[in-house]
Amino acid sequence: MGSKVVLKYCPEYTSGVEEFLRSGLQELGGMETFVKPGQKVFLKVNLLMKKRPEEAVTTHPSVVEAVVRLVQEAGGIPIIGDSPGGPYTVGALQGIYARCGLKEVVERTGAELNFDVGQEVVAHSDGKLVKSLTVTKSVCDADVVISLSKLKTHAMMTFTGAVKNLFGIIPGLLKAEYHFKMPEVTQFADLLVDIATWVKPALSIMDGIVGMEGDGPSAGQPRAVGALLMSENPFALDVAATHLIGLKPERVPTIMAARERGFASRIEEVALTGDPRSLWRIQSFAVPKSMSINFIDRVPLPSEARKFILNQVRPKPLFHHDQCVGCADCVKNCPPQALKLNDKKRPEIDLEACIRCFCCQELCPHQAVEIRKPGLAQRIFK
């Protein structure tokens, strides 16, 4: 994988997005470098949940449409898809595609939305943590995979970009099983790197025109960044994106896991081209409340000492019952089954069983879950 990243300044979601992308891709040889006539091109978008484009949770339809048109120009057959959080069913996909603005994209362009919810087990002999993966059939059937990620913070992984986006090839509720088997941040980061090295996307494009800061990937705040980033290398793309928002690579578990395998992990290892960095003046980009203690997972400690320290400082989900509607999405998607509904149809948590994956916060449609640091952690990690 190459380490060249193209950065283009794009302040708004307008018809100009296509030209910004076209210009940036020319520095990588143009879309025709990645897509040949007649090839099926799977556009792996970030469709975490049923959210409107302006909420900055999902890849914006303007970016998706621009990529669709460029793929079609190159003679490719674009298929848009993802396996969002929750059940991987045709009905669930229909609702998410419609709310996220992608139904209109296919109506305007003639592209295809993926409704194949099949799955396949594939071998991955080069994997560090896993030697096989269960993945969506749509990815297996594609000739080319292009990742269209969203620039966002992430409560568990600090940052979600090009590498984390590829977790969406794991079908539906099976994601919870992977979370449960690999509850430590470092383990999960290794899994994400394994997935990325299996997919080997031909091209990665990041929608950073409006990103998300704070308690992402769904409960943070939209933040204007004005960036489109593109690269053949998803690892280098994440390094460039975190550099843009002032987030040190050492604080991003997927970047550190990539470093251990010799992939790009420092901005000095990335050939950053395109528009000059001086166009961006991003200051005080808010990070998740959970981020500051992730380093504990990298410190070698006896298990009992680790457990004691984590119990003192580890963030935990806090459920705002006044905002909760009792939909039970958090209960259904809790990997260790640490949640249950009380007699008032509100979630209660067993903190001893909680693995701090924060899927409850990530997938709550009403932002009724907050990640709260204990008092000691608030004083130590400000």
N, C-alpha and C positions, 0 to 999 in steps of 0.2 A: 504494500500500500504506500502510495506517495504521501508526502507531508506538505504539499502546497495547499493553502487555503486562500480563497478569494473573498474579500469583504467589500460589500457594496452598500453605500448609504441610500436608504429608501425610507423616507419618513412617514409614508402613508400607504394604506391599502387602496390603490387606484389601478387604473388600466396600465399605468406605467410600470407595475411590478414585472410584467413580462419582459419589457425592454431592459430593466435592471438585471434580471436573471440572464437574459440572452447575452448581454454585455459581459457579465461575470463569467459565464460558461465559456465564452470565447477564449478566456485566459487558460482554460483547461482543455481547449481543443474543440469546444462546441458540443451540443447534445449528440451530434452524429458520432462523436468519439465513443459514446457509451451505449447508444441505441442504434441497431441496424434495422433496415426495412423488414417488416413482418414479425418482429420479435414481440412477445408478450412482456409488457413492462409493468411490474407490480409496484405501485406507488404506495409505500408503507407510511401512511400519515399517522399523526398522534390524535387519536379520538378517545381519550380517556373515559369520557362519559358524555351524557346528553347535555351539551352546553351551547349557548349561542356564540357565534364567532367573536363578538365584542367582549366576551368574558375572559378572553386570552388563555383559555384552558386547552384549546385544540388548535391544530394547524389551520390557519385562516384559509377560507375557500379561495381568496384571490391568489394566494401563492399556489394552491393546488391547481387552480385553473391555468395559471401561467405555465406550470410545468407540464400539464396535460397537453397544451397547445405546442410546446416545444418538442415533446415526445412525438406528437402526431406529425409535425414538420419533418422529423427525422425518419418517419415511416413506421414508427412503433405503434403498438396497440396498448394504450394505457388502461390499467385496471386499478381502481382506487380501493384501498381496504385497510383494515386493522382488526385486531381482536381486542376490543375495549375491556375495561373492568366489568365483572359480572358475567352472566351467562352468555355464551357464544352461540346465539340463535339467529335465525333469519329475522324474526320479529324484533329482537333487540337491535340488530344492525339497521333495520329500516327506520326505527325511531331516531337512532343516533345520527345516521346519515342526513335525515331531514332536518333535525335541529341544528346540526353543525354546518349547514349550508351546502352540503355536497350534492344533494339531489338536484339543486339548480345548476351546479357545475356540469353534471352529466347531461342535463337538458340542453345546455348551451353548446356543449362541445361534442356530444356523442360518445364520450368516454363510458367506461363500464364501472359499475359498483360491484364489489365482490360480495356474493351471497353464498359462496361455497363454504360451509362450516365444517368440512371434513378436516381430519388431522392425520399426520403420519409420524412414525418414529424414524428418526434418521441417525446415522452413526456420525460421531465427531471424534475421530481418533486423536486429533490435535488438542482436544479440550483439556484444560488443567483440572477442573473440578468435575465435569461431566463428560462421559464418553458417548453419550447418546442424548437426544433431545426429542420431545414430542412437540411438533410444530404444526402450524396451519397448512393445509394442503395447498392453499392459494400461493404460498411462497414457493413450495416445491414445484408447482406447475409453471412458474414464471421463468422466462429466459433471462430477465434482468430485474434486479431489485434496486429501486431508488428510495432512499429514506428521506422523508419530509418531516423533520422534527420541529419542536417548539422550544424556544429558549425560556426555561422556567427553573425556579428553585424546586427542591424536593425534600419533604420532611425527613425521609429516611436516608436518601442518598445525596443530600445537599443540592445537587444539580441534576437536571434531566435534560439531555440534549440528544445528540446523534447516537450515542451508544445505548443509553437507557431506552430510547425510542424503540429499539429492536426487541425489547422484552415483549412487545405487542405481537410477536409471531408465536408466542406461547398461547394456546387456545384457552379463552375464557377462564373458568374457575380453576383450571390447572395451574394458573399463576399462584393461587393461594397455596397449592401443594409445594411448589418450588420455594415460596417464602418460608413455609413451615420447616422444610428440610434444611434450609440455609438461613437461619434467623440472624446470624451475626452480619454486621455491615460488610466486613471484609469478605466473608463467604459469598454474600449476595453480589458484591462487586465483581468477584471472580466469575460468578455465573454469567453476569452481563457481558463480561469480556469474552467468555466462551461463546455466547450466543452471537456476538458481533463477528467473531472470527469464523463462525460457521456460515452466517448469512453472506458475509463479504459483499456488502452493497457496492454496486458499481459506482454510485454517486450518492453523496449525502448533502442535503440542502437544509438549512435551518431558517425557520421563520422567527427572526428576532426583531421584526418591525415594531410589534408590541409584545413584550415578554411578560413574565410574571415574577414578582419578587415576594419575599415574605414566606408565609407558610404554604408554598405550592406543594403539589402540582395543581390543586384545584381551589384551595381556600386562601390563596395569596391575593395580591393586588396587581392589576395590570400596570405595566410600566413601559412607557415609550422608550425604545432603544434605537429604532431606526436602522436596523441591520438585516441584511440578507447575507448569509454565509454559505459557501459551497466548497466541497472538496471530494477527492476520491477516497480520503482517509477519515473515517468517523472519529478516530482518536484525536487526530490533529485538529479536527473541526471543534471538538469540545474544548481543547486547550485554547484555541483562538477565542471562542465564545466566553469562556470564563475569564480570560485576560481582558476582554472588552469590558466586562462588568466589574472588574477589580477583585475577582475571587481567586485566591491563591490555589494552584493545582494541588498542593499538599492537603488541602481541606476537602478535596473531592475524591471519594473512595474509588470510583471507576477510573479516574486518571492515575491514581496511585497503583491500582491493580494492573493497569496497562504499562506503567513504568517498569514493574517487576518482570514483564515479558519483553521488554525492549521496544515497545511502541512509543510514539511521540507522547511526551508528557510535560515538556517545558516549552515556553514560547520561543526560546532560542532554537528549538528543533523544528520550528514551523516556518515555512516560507510564506509570509503573509503578504499578499498582493491585493490589487484593486484600489479602492479609494483610500486616501491617507487617514491614518488613525486619528489625526487631529480633528476630524469632523465630529468625533464623539467625545462628549464630556459627561460621562456617566459617573456620578458620585453617590456614595452611600447606598449602593444597591442592597436592599434588605435581604438577609438570609433567614432560613428557618430557625425557630427557637431551639430545635433539637440539634443543630449543627455543631455546636461548640464542644460536645463531649464525644463525637465520633472517634476521636483519637484513642480513646480508651480501648477500643477493639484492637488497636495495633500494638498495645503495650503488653508484653508477656507477664502475666500474673497468675498465681495459683487460683484455681476456680472459685474457692470460697472467698478469697480477697476480692476477686473481680465482681462476684455477686454482691458483696457488701457495698463496694464503691458504687456500683451501678444503681443499687437501690437508693442510695443517698442523692445521686445527682441526675439520674436518668429522667428525661421528660416522660410524660404520660398523657394519654388522651383524656380530655375533660369533656363530658357530654352536656351540652346545654339543652336541658329537657324542654325549656320554653320554646326553643326553635325547632325541636325535633317533631316530626309528624308521625313517627312510629312506622316508617316504611320498612324497617328491618334490613335495609341494604347492608348496613355495617355488620349485622349479625351473620348474614348469608356469606359475606366476603371476608370474614375473620379467619386467617389461616390456622391459628391454634384453637379456634372455637372458644375464645376467652370471653365472649360476649353472650348475653342472653337478654331477652326483654322481660321487664318486671310486669306486675299486674296492671300497670298503667300504660303498657306498651311502649316503655322507654328503656333504652339500653343500660345495662349494668355490667361492669367489667371486673374480671378476676385478674388483678395486676400480677399475681404470681405466674399466671399462664401467659400473660401478654408478652409478645416477642418484640414489641416496638417497631413493627413494620409500618404502622400508621395507615394501613389500608382503610381503616374506618374513617379517618379524616380525609384521605385521598378520594374516597368514593361516595362520601356523603353529599347528596344532591342539594341539601339545604344549608351547608356550612354550619352544621350544629355541633361539630366536633372541633375542639381547640387542642393544640399541643401545648401543655403547660409544664414549665420547669419547676421542680421542687425549690423551696426557699434557699437551700444551701447552694444549689446550682446557679440560682439567679445571682447570688452574691459572688461566687467564684468565677463564673463564666458570663461576663457581661457583654 
